[in-house]
Structures are given as C-alpha cells and as structure tokens.
Amino acid sequence: MIELVFGRFNLKSKDTKAEAVFAFHPSAYRVAYAILGNREQAEDVAQDAMLKAIRSQVEPSELGAWIRTITVRTALNAKRRPPTRELDESRPAEGGDVTNDLAVRLTLAKLSPEHRAVLALAIGEGLSYRDVGAILGIPEGTVGSRLNAAKAAFRQEWET
Amino acid sequence: MNDPFEIFEAVYKEWRPPERLAPKVAYVLWPAFAGVATLTLLVLTQAGPIKSPSDKPSTILIEQMARVYSEDTPKGGSRG
C-alpha cells in the first residue's frame, strides 16, 4: 500500500528537486506570458513545465535550459491553436508602470509567436545567442537574424 | 528611459505568476495528506466488520484508534 502511494521516490531528494525546479517558475511564467499574452494560459504552461521537470531525470545544471525549452515549445504549440483571447486585460503584476506594461503587451500581441519568444529569451531573460539557439532549436546565426527582425518589428509597432 | 527595449526589459521583469495555491505547496503537502489517508484506512481495516449491535462498533473503533495513536506517539517522561 505504502509502496503504491509513495512509489519508489526518495521524498527528501524529490523535495530538493522541486525546490530547484520551482526556482525557475517565475522565469517560465514570464517567457510563456510574453509568447501567449494571456495570464491563465501562461500559468498553465509554466506549471505544466514544472511538473514535467519534477518527473524528469534532468541534471540540476541543465534544469533552467530544459524548463525554458519545454515552456517555449508548449507555448508556441498553444499559440498555434485558435486563440481564446489575444490580450489579457488584467494587470499581470502589482507595481511597475501600467502604461508601459500595456504598451509592451499591445506591441508584443502584434508580433509573431517566434519573434515574441526570441525577444523574451534574449532581452527579457538575458540569455546568450547560444542558449537561445539551444532552446529554440536553431543555430546561433539564425538567433541573431531572428532577434534583429523581432527587434525591428517591435520598434515599428511601438512607434505606430 | 525612451528605448523600447529598455522599457520591455523593465516591464518583463515585473511579470509574476498569479498569487494562488502554488503547486509547490500542494506538492510539499501531499505526503502528509497521503499519510493521514493511509492511517485512516489502517484504523478502519483493523476495526473489522460490524457483526451485530452487541459488538459496540463505535467503542471498538475508538479503542483501535487510541491503540494506533498510542503506538505512534512517543511516551512523555513522568514528572517527579
């Protein structure tokens, strides 16, 4: 019975892993929110990534990249489905500049999901081209060109 | 701060997951819930089926629960 309930898990080490995994929860949420533009969907995607990470056998040093990869892929797949609501009308967080927050979200909503993803990872998360490329599954050179295109699109939409 | 990407970065860092019962909390607490459920099942199983009104099931159950509780609880030292 106890074996059935608790399985073969070492609870102490699993709790430690959960701590390590959930350290990336805010990051996963931000990336998902940048791509999806919807709070609830972003939280669903982030939590899904957390659960997958806990169940995985990923090395602790690779958790961050692994979680971001799962998050981006899940969010991009979700984005390809028919949208329920393009832009969340609620404030995503307390504090900060409300006007700028809305302006950023409105601008992101006009970009392609791929451009949102590269902006979130490279500018929002501050990751290197190499890391962004590994997450998106594209070469570093492509990251550079995609980021330039995303920045140009963002700037154009921002100024209109 | 007029650069749109500086603004993007500042806004982006303000985004936080909604405040609610975090899965972390549920994850940490689930062994406790499972433990209580297991203990309850154990007590109910050991109490056995009710055979007749003369068995006084409620008394038997309470005795069984008290026994399990006393076995699981460390005995305190006597005063004096």
gemmi code that builds the backbone of each chain (N, CA, C; Angstrom):
import gemmi

chains = {
    "A": [
        ("MET", (0.836, -1.204, 0.000), (0.000, 0.000, 0.000), (0.875, 1.260, 0.000)),
        ("ILE", (1.790, 1.291, 0.948), (2.674, 2.450, 1.058), (3.533, 2.561, -0.205)),
        ("GLU", (3.949, 1.404, -0.709), (4.733, 1.402, -1.951), (3.918, 1.992, -3.094)),
        ("LEU", (2.601, 1.661, -3.094), (1.743, 2.169, -4.157), (1.579, 3.673, -4.054)),
        ("VAL", (1.425, 4.159, -2.825), (1.188, 5.594, -2.628), (2.451, 6.400, -2.905)),
        ("PHE", (3.544, 5.958, -2.346), (4.754, 6.761, -2.436), (5.667, 6.342, -3.590)),
        ("GLY", (5.373, 5.189, -4.193), (6.196, 4.742, -5.305), (7.611, 4.451, -4.846)),
        ("ARG", (8.538, 4.610, -5.769), (9.932, 4.333, -5.438), (10.691, 5.625, -5.158)),
        ("PHE", (9.935, 6.705, -4.906), (10.598, 8.002, -4.781), (11.295, 8.150, -3.443)),
        ("ASN", (12.413, 8.819, -3.523), (13.052, 9.289, -2.306), (12.492, 10.685, -2.062)),
        ("LEU", (11.606, 10.789, -1.080), (10.875, 12.044, -0.915), (11.794, 13.218, -0.609)),
        ("LYS", (12.817, 12.979, 0.168), (13.685, 14.093, 0.538), (14.395, 14.661, -0.690)),
        ("SER", (14.950, 13.762, -1.517), (15.664, 14.251, -2.691), (14.683, 14.847, -3.692)),
        ("LYS", (13.451, 14.320, -3.719), (12.461, 14.861, -4.654), (12.029, 16.262, -4.229)),
        ("ASP", (11.906, 16.491, -2.912), (11.581, 17.829, -2.440), (12.682, 18.811, -2.809)),
        ("THR", (13.922, 18.374, -2.681), (15.039, 19.220, -3.060), (14.972, 19.535, -4.539)),
        ("LYS", (14.604, 18.553, -5.332), (14.478, 18.773, -6.767), (13.339, 19.739, -7.059)),
        ("ALA", (12.239, 19.584, -6.308), (11.109, 20.502, -6.502), (11.529, 21.934, -6.216)),
        ("GLU", (12.323, 22.120, -5.173), (12.825, 23.461, -4.861), (13.626, 24.009, -6.036)),
        ("ALA", (14.500, 23.167, -6.568), (15.334, 23.606, -7.694), (14.487, 23.912, -8.919)),
        ("VAL", (13.477, 23.087, -9.152), (12.607, 23.282, -10.317), (11.815, 24.574, -10.169)),
        ("PHE", (11.215, 24.787, -8.995), (10.341, 25.949, -8.832), (11.100, 27.257, -8.741)),
        ("ALA", (12.410, 27.183, -8.612), (13.200, 28.416, -8.716), (13.062, 29.014, -10.115)),
        ("PHE", (12.717, 28.182, -11.095), (12.567, 28.646, -12.476), (11.116, 28.963, -12.830)),
        ("HIS", (10.224, 28.860, -11.867), (8.803, 29.100, -12.140), (8.536, 30.520, -12.648)),
        ("PRO", (9.041, 31.564, -11.963), (8.787, 32.922, -12.479), (9.332, 33.119, -13.890)),
        ("SER", (10.510, 32.575, -14.148), (11.116, 32.699, -15.471), (10.259, 32.009, -16.530)),
        ("ALA", (9.802, 30.798, -16.226), (8.959, 30.063, -17.169), (7.655, 30.818, -17.416)),
        ("TYR", (7.112, 31.387, -16.350), (5.853, 32.143, -16.493), (6.064, 33.360, -17.394)),
        ("ARG", (7.135, 34.092, -17.182), (7.384, 35.312, -17.980), (7.548, 34.970, -19.458)),
        ("VAL", (8.323, 33.923, -19.738), (8.521, 33.523, -21.139), (7.176, 33.133, -21.767)),
        ("ALA", (6.406, 32.334, -21.046), (5.107, 31.896, -21.569), (4.161, 33.080, -21.751)),
        ("TYR", (4.202, 34.004, -20.802), (3.312, 35.169, -20.876), (3.684, 36.070, -22.058)),
        ("ALA", (4.978, 36.208, -22.312), (5.424, 37.024, -23.451), (4.931, 36.417, -24.763)),
        ("ILE", (4.930, 35.103, -24.837), (4.520, 34.433, -26.082), (3.000, 34.398, -26.208)),
        ("LEU", (2.310, 34.082, -25.111), (0.866, 33.844, -25.182), (0.036, 35.099, -24.960)),
        ("GLY", (0.556, 36.033, -24.141), (-0.197, 37.255, -23.865), (-1.430, 37.025, -23.016)),
        ("ASN", (-1.492, 35.889, -22.376), (-2.654, 35.564, -21.550), (-2.165, 34.936, -20.248)),
        ("ARG", (-2.642, 35.515, -19.159), (-2.145, 35.133, -17.838), (-2.425, 33.671, -17.494)),
        ("GLU", (-3.670, 33.273, -17.693), (-4.057, 31.909, -17.293), (-3.345, 30.864, -18.143)),
        ("GLN", (-3.296, 31.129, -19.441), (-2.607, 30.176, -20.318), (-1.122, 30.096, -19.966)),
        ("ALA", (-0.542, 31.250, -19.657), (0.882, 31.274, -19.304), (1.133, 30.471, -18.031)),
        ("GLU", (0.248, 30.628, -17.060), (0.417, 29.901, -15.806), (0.248, 28.392, -16.027)),
        ("ASP", (-0.713, 28.034, -16.877), (-0.905, 26.613, -17.194), (0.353, 26.024, -17.828)),
        ("VAL", (0.901, 26.757, -18.786), (2.107, 26.277, -19.474), (3.278, 26.185, -18.496)),
        ("ALA", (3.426, 27.206, -17.648), (4.540, 27.209, -16.690), (4.410, 26.048, -15.701)),
        ("GLN", (3.199, 25.828, -15.201), (3.008, 24.738, -14.236), (3.219, 23.376, -14.891)),
        ("ASP", (2.787, 23.277, -16.134), (2.994, 22.026, -16.868), (4.494, 21.734, -16.996)),
        ("ALA", (5.248, 22.781, -17.289), (6.705, 22.619, -17.405), (7.316, 22.223, -16.063)),
        ("MET", (6.790, 22.793, -14.979), (7.303, 22.460, -13.643), (7.090, 20.969, -13.345)),
        ("LEU", (5.880, 20.507, -13.629), (5.566, 19.100, -13.331), (6.411, 18.150, -14.175)),
        ("LYS", (6.572, 18.504, -15.452), (7.400, 17.665, -16.318), (8.843, 17.644, -15.823)),
        ("ALA", (9.307, 18.778, -15.352), (10.693, 18.853, -14.866), (10.884, 18.006, -13.610)),
        ("ILE", (9.888, 18.023, -12.725), (9.987, 17.237, -11.486), (10.045, 15.747, -11.809)),
        ("ARG", (9.249, 15.347, -12.810), (9.192, 13.926, -13.163), (10.375, 13.502, -14.019)),
        ("SER", (11.124, 14.458, -14.527), (12.209, 14.127, -15.454), (13.469, 13.693, -14.700)),
        ("GLN", (14.421, 13.250, -15.458), (15.715, 12.854, -14.890), (16.796, 13.865, -15.289)),
        ("VAL", (16.403, 15.115, -15.473), (17.340, 16.142, -15.938), (18.335, 16.494, -14.834)),
        ("GLU", (19.587, 16.697, -15.239), (20.613, 17.111, -14.290), (20.292, 18.515, -13.772)),
        ("PRO", (20.582, 18.798, -12.495), (20.273, 20.125, -11.934), (20.886, 21.275, -12.738)),
        ("SER", (22.086, 21.055, -13.269), (22.748, 22.131, -14.007), (22.041, 22.447, -15.327)),
        ("GLU", (21.215, 21.514, -15.789), (20.533, 21.705, -17.076), (19.049, 22.038, -16.914)),
        ("LEU", (18.625, 22.180, -15.656), (17.197, 22.396, -15.411), (16.664, 23.657, -16.071)),
        ("GLY", (17.418, 24.768, -15.928), (16.941, 26.049, -16.454), (16.681, 25.984, -17.949)),
        ("ALA", (17.669, 25.501, -18.691), (17.523, 25.406, -20.151), (16.410, 24.436, -20.516)),
        ("TRP", (16.330, 23.347, -19.782), (15.320, 22.320, -20.074), (13.919, 22.885, -19.857)),
        ("ILE", (13.729, 23.566, -18.744), (12.408, 24.128, -18.420), (12.011, 25.197, -19.435)),
        ("ARG", (12.968, 26.043, -19.802), (12.654, 27.091, -20.778), (12.324, 26.476, -22.141)),
        ("THR", (13.035, 25.415, -22.490), (12.756, 24.754, -23.767), (11.334, 24.193, -23.788)),
        ("ILE", (10.975, 23.478, -22.721), (9.620, 22.915, -22.632), (8.578, 24.029, -22.662)),
        ("THR", (8.866, 25.085, -21.913), (7.916, 26.203, -21.836), (7.705, 26.840, -23.202)),
        ("VAL", (8.804, 27.132, -23.902), (8.700, 27.797, -25.207), (7.957, 26.902, -26.192)),
        ("ARG", (8.308, 25.628, -26.222), (7.664, 24.728, -27.195), (6.169, 24.576, -26.894)),
        ("THR", (5.844, 24.417, -25.615), (4.430, 24.284, -25.249), (3.666, 25.562, -25.570)),
        ("ALA", (4.291, 26.706, -25.274), (3.616, 27.984, -25.525), (3.436, 28.213, -27.031)),
        ("LEU", (4.456, 27.880, -27.812), (4.341, 28.061, -29.262), (3.284, 27.128, -29.841)),
        ("ASN", (3.218, 25.903, -29.340), (2.174, 24.974, -29.789), (0.795, 25.489, -29.409)),
        ("ALA", (0.684, 26.013, -28.186), (-0.607, 26.549, -27.736), (-0.999, 27.754, -28.575)),
        ("LYS", (-0.010, 28.521, -28.975), (-0.277, 29.737, -29.744), (-0.778, 29.405, -31.146)),
        ("ARG", (-0.389, 28.235, -31.642), (-0.819, 27.849, -32.989), (-2.278, 27.415, -33.013)),
        ("ARG", (-2.807, 27.096, -31.819), (-4.227, 26.748, -31.766), (-5.050, 28.027, -31.810)),
        ("PRO", (-6.329, 27.941, -32.154), (-7.154, 29.154, -32.202), (-7.149, 29.874, -30.860)),
        ("PRO", (-6.859, 31.180, -30.850), (-6.760, 31.902, -29.580), (-8.115, 32.078, -28.913)),
        ("THR", (-8.114, 32.008, -27.578), (-9.342, 32.271, -26.831), (-9.480, 33.772, -26.611)),
        ("ARG", (-8.373, 34.408, -26.274), (-8.371, 35.860, -26.105), (-6.936, 36.334, -26.341)),
        ("GLU", (-6.769, 37.259, -27.232), (-5.422, 37.640, -27.640), (-4.659, 38.358, -26.533)),
        ("LEU", (-5.316, 39.310, -25.892), (-4.611, 40.111, -24.895), (-5.347, 40.073, -23.564)),
        ("ASP", (-4.618, 39.700, -22.535), (-5.188, 39.686, -21.202), (-5.422, 41.129, -20.761)),
        ("GLU", (-6.638, 41.398, -20.290), (-6.951, 42.780, -19.915), (-6.501, 43.110, -18.500)),
        ("SER", (-6.176, 42.115, -17.724), (-5.808, 42.381, -16.345), (-4.336, 42.762, -16.245)),
        ("ARG", (-4.017, 43.374, -15.141), (-2.619, 43.704, -14.887), (-1.886, 42.429, -14.504)),
        ("PRO", (-0.719, 42.176, -15.079), (-0.035, 40.939, -14.761), (0.639, 40.943, -13.403)),
        ("ALA", (0.968, 42.109, -12.875), (1.661, 42.133, -11.592), (1.429, 43.477, -10.928)),
        ("GLU", (1.544, 43.470, -9.599), (1.444, 44.729, -8.878), (2.734, 45.521, -9.070)),
        ("GLY", (2.605, 46.833, -9.014), (3.785, 47.672, -9.159), (4.149, 47.850, -10.613)),
        ("GLY", (5.171, 48.665, -10.849), (5.595, 48.894, -12.220), (4.746, 49.956, -12.894)),
        ("ASP", (5.112, 50.270, -14.114), (4.439, 51.314, -14.868), (3.301, 50.697, -15.681)),
        ("VAL", (2.074, 51.089, -15.365), (0.902, 50.483, -16.005), (0.873, 50.818, -17.498)),
        ("THR", (1.198, 52.074, -17.820), (1.159, 52.500, -19.224), (2.179, 51.727, -20.051)),
        ("ASN", (3.391, 51.649, -19.537), (4.427, 50.907, -20.261), (4.082, 49.426, -20.370)),
        ("ASP", (3.521, 48.902, -19.299), (3.150, 47.483, -19.297), (2.144, 47.197, -20.410)),
        ("LEU", (1.139, 48.044, -20.498), (0.110, 47.852, -21.529), (0.703, 48.044, -22.917)),
        ("ALA", (1.563, 49.044, -23.046), (2.184, 49.313, -24.351), (3.026, 48.125, -24.813)),
        ("VAL", (3.778, 47.549, -23.890), (4.609, 46.388, -24.245), (3.735, 45.218, -24.654)),
        ("ARG", (2.674, 44.983, -23.890), (1.818, 43.831, -24.211), (1.069, 44.022, -25.520)),
        ("LEU", (0.632, 45.254, -25.771), (-0.041, 45.529, -27.047), (0.920, 45.349, -28.218)),
        ("THR", (2.157, 45.786, -28.026), (3.152, 45.652, -29.093), (3.488, 44.187, -29.330)),
        ("LEU", (3.703, 43.438, -28.259), (4.015, 42.011, -28.396), (2.881, 41.264, -29.099)),
        ("ALA", (1.648, 41.672, -28.804), (0.488, 40.975, -29.387), (0.466, 41.078, -30.904)),
        ("LYS", (1.156, 42.097, -31.442), (1.167, 42.278, -32.898), (2.305, 41.505, -33.572)),
        ("LEU", (3.199, 40.948, -32.776), (4.332, 40.204, -33.344), (3.995, 38.721, -33.491)),
        ("SER", (4.822, 38.036, -34.288), (4.637, 36.589, -34.421), (5.099, 35.898, -33.139)),
        ("PRO", (4.556, 34.717, -32.834), (4.991, 33.993, -31.629), (6.500, 33.739, -31.608)),
        ("GLU", (7.094, 33.468, -32.771), (8.545, 33.219, -32.828), (9.325, 34.478, -32.444)),
        ("HIS", (8.850, 35.640, -32.889), (9.522, 36.888, -32.520), (9.349, 37.185, -31.032)),
        ("ARG", (8.176, 36.899, -30.506), (7.958, 37.097, -29.063), (8.906, 36.210, -28.262)),
        ("ALA", (9.046, 34.972, -28.722), (9.890, 34.015, -27.987), (11.339, 34.478, -27.957)),
        ("VAL", (11.857, 34.920, -29.087), (13.265, 35.308, -29.128), (13.497, 36.592, -28.334)),
        ("LEU", (12.525, 37.504, -28.338), (12.653, 38.721, -27.526), (12.630, 38.372, -26.031)),
        ("ALA", (11.735, 37.484, -25.657), (11.634, 37.098, -24.244), (12.919, 36.449, -23.761)),
        ("LEU", (13.471, 35.568, -24.574), (14.658, 34.820, -24.145), (15.909, 35.688, -24.178)),
        ("ALA", (16.092, 36.432, -25.267), (17.339, 37.196, -25.429), (17.325, 38.485, -24.624)),
        ("ILE", (16.219, 39.216, -24.639), (16.179, 40.506, -23.935), (15.606, 40.337, -22.531)),
        ("GLY", (14.466, 39.673, -22.436), (13.846, 39.509, -21.116), (14.678, 38.662, -20.181)),
        ("GLU", (15.067, 37.482, -20.636), (15.847, 36.572, -19.794), (17.343, 36.854, -19.866)),
        ("GLY", (17.766, 37.609, -20.858), (19.188, 37.960, -20.976), (20.079, 36.779, -21.316)),
        ("LEU", (19.538, 35.816, -22.053), (20.329, 34.628, -22.395), (21.231, 34.898, -23.596)),
        ("SER", (22.297, 34.119, -23.687), (23.221, 34.249, -24.821), (22.571, 33.678, -26.084)),
        ("TYR", (23.138, 34.045, -27.242), (22.630, 33.504, -28.503), (22.710, 31.976, -28.499)),
        ("ARG", (23.773, 31.485, -27.904), (23.961, 30.028, -27.865), (22.820, 29.359, -27.093)),
        ("ASP", (22.513, 29.936, -25.917), (21.439, 29.361, -25.094), (20.075, 29.512, -25.772)),
        ("VAL", (19.864, 30.681, -26.368), (18.584, 30.902, -27.062), (18.449, 29.913, -28.220)),
        ("GLY", (19.553, 29.715, -28.947), (19.540, 28.774, -30.061), (19.232, 27.355, -29.618)),
        ("ALA", (19.819, 26.982, -28.467), (19.574, 25.624, -27.949), (18.109, 25.459, -27.564)),
        ("ILE", (17.526, 26.493, -26.983), (16.123, 26.412, -26.553), (15.179, 26.372, -27.756)),
        ("LEU", (15.470, 27.223, -28.740), (14.571, 27.310, -29.901), (14.878, 26.250, -30.957)),
        ("GLY", (16.027, 25.586, -30.798), (16.406, 24.559, -31.768), (16.861, 25.151, -33.094)),
        ("ILE", (17.565, 26.292, -33.035), (18.074, 26.938, -34.257), (19.535, 27.320, -34.045)),
        ("PRO", (20.318, 27.481, -35.129), (21.722, 27.871, -34.987), (21.869, 29.291, -34.428)),
        ("GLU", (23.055, 29.562, -33.874), (23.293, 30.881, -33.278), (23.104, 32.008, -34.293)),
        ("GLY", (23.569, 31.773, -35.519), (23.432, 32.794, -36.550), (21.971, 33.144, -36.823)),
        ("THR", (21.148, 32.119, -36.784), (19.711, 32.326, -37.003), (19.098, 33.099, -35.839)),
        ("VAL", (19.635, 32.850, -34.643), (19.145, 33.601, -33.480), (19.383, 35.090, -33.702)),
        ("GLY", (20.607, 35.410, -34.164), (20.941, 36.817, -34.400), (20.005, 37.459, -35.413)),
        ("SER", (19.805, 36.788, -36.523), (18.954, 37.384, -37.564), (17.498, 37.452, -37.114)),
        ("ARG", (17.057, 36.410, -36.383), (15.664, 36.423, -35.912), (15.464, 37.511, -34.862)),
        ("LEU", (16.485, 37.686, -34.011), (16.370, 38.728, -32.986), (16.337, 40.110, -33.627)),
        ("ASN", (17.173, 40.327, -34.642), (17.162, 41.619, -35.341), (15.800, 41.877, -35.978)),
        ("ALA", (15.253, 40.861, -36.597), (13.932, 41.008, -37.228), (12.860, 41.281, -36.167)),
        ("ALA", (12.979, 40.582, -35.036), (11.996, 40.768, -33.959), (12.094, 42.172, -33.381)),
        ("LYS", (13.337, 42.647, -33.225), (13.522, 43.996, -32.677), (12.985, 45.051, -33.646)),
        ("ALA", (13.238, 44.836, -34.924), (12.744, 45.789, -35.932), (11.216, 45.822, -35.923)),
        ("ALA", (10.613, 44.643, -35.835), (9.141, 44.570, -35.806), (8.596, 45.220, -34.544)),
        ("PHE", (9.266, 44.938, -33.424), (8.823, 45.513, -32.150), (8.912, 47.035, -32.200)),
        ("ARG", (10.050, 47.547, -32.683), (10.246, 49.008, -32.742), (9.203, 49.655, -33.661)),
        ("GLN", (8.959, 49.009, -34.791), (7.995, 49.563, -35.738), (6.589, 49.643, -35.112)),
        ("GLU", (6.188, 48.555, -34.456), (4.865, 48.546, -33.830), (4.803, 49.516, -32.653)),
        ("TRP", (5.908, 49.645, -31.969), (5.985, 50.543, -30.801), (5.774, 51.994, -31.208)),
        ("GLU", (6.324, 52.340, -32.349), (6.294, 53.735, -32.785), (5.033, 54.096, -33.562)),
        ("THR", (4.212, 53.109, -33.880), (2.994, 53.435, -34.638), (1.806, 53.604, -33.686)),
    ],
    "B": [
        ("MET", (14.074, 56.977, -19.926), (14.057, 55.619, -20.485), (13.121, 55.608, -21.708)),
        ("ASN", (13.685, 55.970, -22.865), (12.866, 56.037, -24.073), (13.072, 54.843, -24.997)),
        ("ASP", (14.161, 54.114, -24.774), (14.425, 52.960, -25.630), (13.355, 51.887, -25.380)),
        ("PRO", (12.645, 51.482, -26.421), (11.563, 50.500, -26.203), (12.052, 49.189, -25.603)),
        ("PHE", (13.310, 48.840, -25.860), (13.792, 47.557, -25.345), (14.194, 47.651, -23.868)),
        ("GLU", (14.580, 48.858, -23.456), (14.792, 49.067, -22.019), (13.451, 48.990, -21.298)),
        ("ILE", (12.443, 49.586, -21.911), (11.092, 49.532, -21.332), (10.593, 48.083, -21.307)),
        ("PHE", (10.808, 47.386, -22.426), (10.404, 45.969, -22.496), (11.051, 45.175, -21.359)),
        ("GLU", (12.358, 45.375, -21.177), (13.089, 44.624, -20.153), (12.547, 44.935, -18.761)),
        ("ALA", (12.290, 46.235, -18.510), (11.794, 46.639, -17.184), (10.404, 46.058, -16.927)),
        ("VAL", (9.535, 46.134, -17.934), (8.173, 45.605, -17.795), (8.211, 44.087, -17.628)),
        ("TYR", (9.038, 43.452, -18.446), (9.146, 41.977, -18.441), (9.504, 41.460, -17.050)),
        ("LYS", (10.426, 42.148, -16.385), (10.877, 41.669, -15.067), (9.811, 41.848, -13.989)),
        ("GLU", (8.801, 42.649, -14.290), (7.712, 42.836, -13.323), (6.657, 41.733, -13.405)),
        ("TRP", (6.677, 40.976, -14.473), (5.665, 39.924, -14.624), (5.913, 38.808, -13.615)),
        ("ARG", (4.869, 38.476, -12.908), (4.975, 37.434, -11.877), (3.825, 36.445, -12.046)),
        ("PRO", (4.049, 35.189, -11.684), (2.931, 34.228, -11.686), (1.853, 34.693, -10.714)),
        ("PRO", (0.578, 34.411, -11.013), (-0.505, 34.813, -10.117), (-0.323, 34.218, -8.728)),
        ("GLU", (-0.723, 35.006, -7.721), (-0.660, 34.506, -6.352), (-1.837, 33.583, -6.105)),
        ("ARG", (-1.582, 32.342, -5.882), (-2.621, 31.386, -5.502), (-1.919, 30.174, -4.915)),
        ("LEU", (-2.680, 29.163, -4.582), (-2.039, 27.977, -4.008), (-1.051, 27.406, -5.017)),
        ("ALA", (0.210, 27.652, -4.727), (1.238, 27.227, -5.670), (1.306, 25.711, -5.706)),
        ("PRO", (1.623, 25.161, -6.877), (1.776, 23.702, -6.942), (2.853, 23.215, -5.990)),
        ("LYS", (3.819, 24.111, -5.697), (4.875, 23.745, -4.768), (4.276, 23.369, -3.418)),
        ("VAL", (3.312, 24.195, -2.967), (2.699, 23.940, -1.669), (1.970, 22.604, -1.703)),
        ("ALA", (1.178, 22.411, -2.750), (0.449, 21.151, -2.872), (1.418, 19.978, -2.941)),
        ("TYR", (2.523, 20.186, -3.661), (3.500, 19.113, -3.818), (4.139, 18.755, -2.483)),
        ("VAL", (4.459, 19.790, -1.686), (5.122, 19.545, -0.406), (4.155, 18.894, 0.580)),
        ("LEU", (2.873, 19.267, 0.477), (1.909, 18.783, 1.465), (1.316, 17.418, 1.142)),
        ("TRP", (1.442, 16.976, -0.110), (0.717, 15.751, -0.456), (1.144, 14.519, 0.338)),
        ("PRO", (2.415, 14.375, 0.740), (2.742, 13.203, 1.566), (1.990, 13.207, 2.891)),
        ("ALA", (1.752, 14.413, 3.448), (1.020, 14.486, 4.712), (-0.418, 14.015, 4.518)),
        ("PHE", (-1.055, 14.450, 3.432), (-2.421, 14.012, 3.151), (-2.460, 12.498, 2.922)),
        ("ALA", (-1.482, 12.009, 2.193), (-1.425, 10.571, 1.919), (-1.229, 9.795, 3.221)),
        ("GLY", (-0.419, 10.338, 4.117), (-0.164, 9.687, 5.399), (-1.427, 9.591, 6.239)),
        ("VAL", (-2.178, 10.687, 6.291), (-3.430, 10.701, 7.060), (-4.414, 9.704, 6.463)),
        ("ALA", (-4.507, 9.682, 5.148), (-5.435, 8.757, 4.482), (-5.045, 7.314, 4.756)),
        ("THR", (-3.738, 7.018, 4.712), (-3.259, 5.657, 4.969), (-3.569, 5.233, 6.394)),
        ("LEU", (-3.329, 6.150, 7.337), (-3.588, 5.853, 8.748), (-5.075, 5.583, 8.968)),
        ("THR", (-5.909, 6.385, 8.347), (-7.357, 6.205, 8.472), (-7.777, 4.844, 7.931)),
        ("LEU", (-7.258, 4.491, 6.766), (-7.573, 3.183, 6.170), (-7.115, 2.051, 7.080)),
        ("LEU", (-5.937, 2.221, 7.655), (-5.377, 1.204, 8.539), (-6.278, 0.997, 9.745)),
        ("VAL", (-6.720, 2.089, 10.339), (-7.591, 2.025, 11.515), (-8.898, 1.350, 11.156)),
        ("LEU", (-9.478, 1.757, 10.047), (-10.762, 1.195, 9.638), (-10.636, -0.288, 9.316)),
        ("THR", (-9.526, -0.668, 8.697), (-9.318, -2.071, 8.343), (-9.176, -2.927, 9.593)),
        ("GLN", (-8.426, -2.443, 10.570), (-8.183, -3.228, 11.779), (-9.411, -3.298, 12.666)),
        ("ALA", (-10.343, -2.329, 12.519), (-11.550, -2.343, 13.341), (-12.448, -3.515, 12.958)),
        ("GLY", (-12.335, -3.964, 11.709), (-13.094, -5.126, 11.264), (-14.551, -4.806, 10.997)),
        ("PRO", (-15.268, -5.759, 10.398), (-16.666, -5.519, 10.059), (-17.561, -5.524, 11.290)),
        ("ILE", (-18.676, -4.840, 11.174), (-19.653, -4.815, 12.270), (-20.503, -6.074, 12.178)),
        ("LYS", (-20.483, -6.907, 13.216), (-21.190, -8.181, 13.156), (-22.598, -8.076, 13.735)),
        ("SER", (-22.707, -7.444, 14.868), (-24.020, -7.322, 15.486), (-23.998, -6.081, 16.372)),
        ("PRO", (-25.166, -5.637, 16.806), (-25.207, -4.452, 17.667), (-24.428, -4.651, 18.960)),
        ("SER", (-24.298, -5.916, 19.388), (-23.605, -6.153, 20.659), (-22.102, -5.913, 20.557)),
        ("ASP", (-21.595, -5.806, 19.319), (-20.159, -5.567, 19.146), (-19.749, -4.148, 19.546)),
        ("LYS", (-20.719, -3.263, 19.676), (-20.442, -1.879, 20.013), (-19.351, -1.314, 19.098)),
        ("PRO", (-19.636, -1.197, 17.818), (-18.596, -0.813, 16.853), (-17.924, 0.504, 17.172)),
        ("SER", (-18.710, 1.447, 17.685), (-18.086, 2.741, 17.919), (-17.013, 2.627, 19.002)),
        ("THR", (-17.289, 1.822, 20.024), (-16.329, 1.643, 21.103), (-15.073, 0.938, 20.582)),
        ("ILE", (-15.315, -0.100, 19.754), (-14.180, -0.847, 19.195), (-13.311, 0.073, 18.349)),
        ("LEU", (-13.961, 0.857, 17.527), (-13.217, 1.759, 16.656), (-12.394, 2.742, 17.469)),
        ("ILE", (-12.998, 3.308, 18.480), (-12.282, 4.289, 19.313), (-11.096, 3.621, 19.995)),
        ("GLU", (-11.319, 2.402, 20.483), (-10.214, 1.683, 21.130), (-9.080, 1.418, 20.147)),
        ("GLN", (-9.456, 1.017, 18.938), (-8.441, 0.741, 17.917), (-7.660, 2.016, 17.577)),
        ("MET", (-8.399, 3.099, 17.426), (-7.742, 4.366, 17.096), (-6.815, 4.797, 18.224)),
        ("ALA", (-7.284, 4.630, 19.440), (-6.469, 5.007, 20.589), (-5.200, 4.166, 20.651)),
        ("ARG", (-5.331, 2.877, 20.292), (-4.164, 1.993, 20.332), (-3.137, 2.404, 19.276)),
        ("VAL", (-3.638, 2.666, 18.059), (-2.729, 3.079, 16.983), (-2.066, 4.397, 17.339)),
        ("TYR", (-2.868, 5.300, 17.888), (-2.323, 6.610, 18.249), (-1.241, 6.462, 19.308)),
        ("SER", (-1.525, 5.634, 20.333), (-0.565, 5.480, 21.423), (0.707, 4.791, 20.947)),
        ("GLU", (0.571, 3.920, 19.950), (1.770, 3.243, 19.419), (2.639, 4.208, 18.633)),
        ("ASP", (1.985, 5.155, 17.965), (2.731, 6.093, 17.132), (3.264, 7.277, 17.914)),
        ("THR", (2.703, 7.526, 19.101), (3.088, 8.708, 19.851), (4.151, 8.343, 20.882)),
        ("PRO", (5.281, 9.086, 20.891), (6.305, 8.789, 21.894), (5.785, 9.050, 23.305)),
        ("LYS", (6.161, 8.184, 24.219), (5.727, 8.360, 25.607), (6.521, 9.503, 26.250)),
        ("GLY", (5.789, 10.414, 26.922), (6.445, 11.510, 27.620), (6.994, 11.028, 28.949)),
        ("GLY", (8.014, 11.680, 29.474), (8.583, 11.295, 30.760), (7.683, 11.711, 31.905)),
        ("SER", (7.704, 10.977, 32.969), (6.858, 11.313, 34.105), (7.472, 12.475, 34.865)),
        ("ARG", (6.604, 13.251, 35.468), (7.091, 14.384, 36.257), (7.368, 13.909, 37.670)),
        ("GLY", (8.493, 14.164, 38.149), (8.858, 13.813, 39.504), (9.096, 12.397, 39.642)),
    ],
}
model = gemmi.Model(1)
for chain_id, residues in chains.items():
    chain = gemmi.Chain(chain_id)
    for i, (resn, *xyz) in enumerate(residues, 1):
        res = gemmi.Residue()
        res.name, res.seqid = resn, gemmi.SeqId(i, " ")
        for name, pos in zip(("N", "CA", "C"), xyz):
            atom = gemmi.Atom()
            atom.name, atom.element = name, gemmi.Element(name[0])
            atom.pos, atom.b_iso = gemmi.Position(*pos), 0.0
            res.add_atom(atom)
        chain.add_residue(res)
    model.add_chain(chain)
structure = gemmi.Structure()
structure.add_model(model)
structure.setup_entities()
